[in-house]
Every structure is written in structure tokens, then in C-alpha cells.
Amino acid sequence: MGEIDSIASGTRYSGGALLDGTFGATQGAGQGGGGGQGGGTAQSQPVSVLVGSEGTDTISITLANLTTAALFQGVDPATLNLTTQANATAMLGTLDTAIDTVSNARAEIGAQESRFNFSSSSSSIQTQTQNLQSATSTIRDVDVAAEQAALSSAQVKVSAAVSAEVAANNSMQSLLKLFG
């Protein structure tokens, strides 16, 4: 039974034990208080976890108390007597109840974990990333097109200037021939 309490108090997150019934009391300041060590309480206080970019994007989670005091209520390990069939059968019933409690707690933790649906957040982030890349590409394409238009305009101006200078030189040559 000591190993059960060791696991319950040793399963920690952010400095707080998760499975000994004190998680909400130690982690969720202003979340309701209470909890206490063991003592047979069924669950810790709920804790709000921020899951989005807005302050209201929270999920409230509650974890079960899985200490021996909660799992084996009314059973004192110091006076545990399994020498008779009746006592052993009663203890097996208590063990079955404890196993069911742990199984239900694991299922509840899994259900709460699935509420943290990071895949939809991930796909949303991926969509935003693709949209940003598309916008950047469009801006670059517009910049390239604008620069291409400016280059074409400059080439036309240079070509016109060269043609004008050639025409001016030709007319000077023609004039010199007339005088000369």
C-alpha cells in the first residue's frame, strides 16, 4: 500500500502531485481550495488550463484522489487480517473496487486529455502558415511584376533615346554633306 501512495504523490506536474487529491488545491489558487492530503476525498479541486490565445479559452480539469486512504476507505493496513476466508474475500472485494476506481480515473484522465485537441489547433496553425506563405508569394510576385514593368519602361526609354540620338547624328551628317 505504501507503493500506491508513493505513485500517487510522486506523479507530479509543475511541482504539484497529480493523484493525491491536492492538485487543485496547490495548483489552482482561487479555484476553490480544499483537497487536503488523502483523507478519503474523491477528487481534487478543478483547475482551469489555458488552451487558446484568449483568456477565456480554458478547460477545467479534475483529477481523482488515488491514495490508499481514498482507494481503501475503512481498511487499516496495520490491522489487516487475511487469515480467514471471509476477511480475504472482503479484501478481494475492496481490491476490485480499488481497481475499478483506478480504471475509471484513467478513463477520465484520457477523456480530459482528449479535450486538449491539439490536432485542430495544429491544423489551424498550418492553415495560417500556408495563408501567410501564399500572401508572401503574392507580394513577391507583384514586386517582380512591378520591377519587370519598370525595366521594360526603362528599356523603351533607352531605345527611344538611342533612336533619337541616331536620328540627330544622321541629320547632322546630312547637313554637313550639304555644306561641304
Stockholm file with secondary structure:
# STOCKHOLM 1.0

chainA/1-180         MGEIDSIASGTRYSGGALLDGTFGATQGAGQGGGGGQGGGTAQSQPVSVLVGSEGTDTISITLANLTTAALFQGVDPATLNLTTQANATAMLGTLDTAIDTVSNARAEIGAQESRFNFSSSSSSIQTQTQNLQSATSTIRDVDVAAEQAALSSAQVKVSAAVSAEVAANNSMQSLLKLFG
#=GR chainA/1-180 SS CHHHHHHHHHCEETTEESSSSCHHHHHCTTSCCCCCSSTTCSBCCCEEEECSSSTTCEEEECCBCCSHHHHTTTCCGGGCCCSSHHHHHHHHHHHHHHHHHHHHHHHHHHHHHHTSCHHHHHHHHHHHHHHHHHHHHHHHHHHHHHHHHHHHHHHHHHHHHHHHHHHHHHHHHHHHHHHC
#=GC SS_cons         CHHHHHHHHHCEETTEESSSSCHHHHHCTTSCCCCCSSTTCSBCCCEEEECSSSTTCEEEECCBCCSHHHHTTTCCGGGCCCSSHHHHHHHHHHHHHHHHHHHHHHHHHHHHHHTSCHHHHHHHHHHHHHHHHHHHHHHHHHHHHHHHHHHHHHHHHHHHHHHHHHHHHHHHHHHHHHHC
//
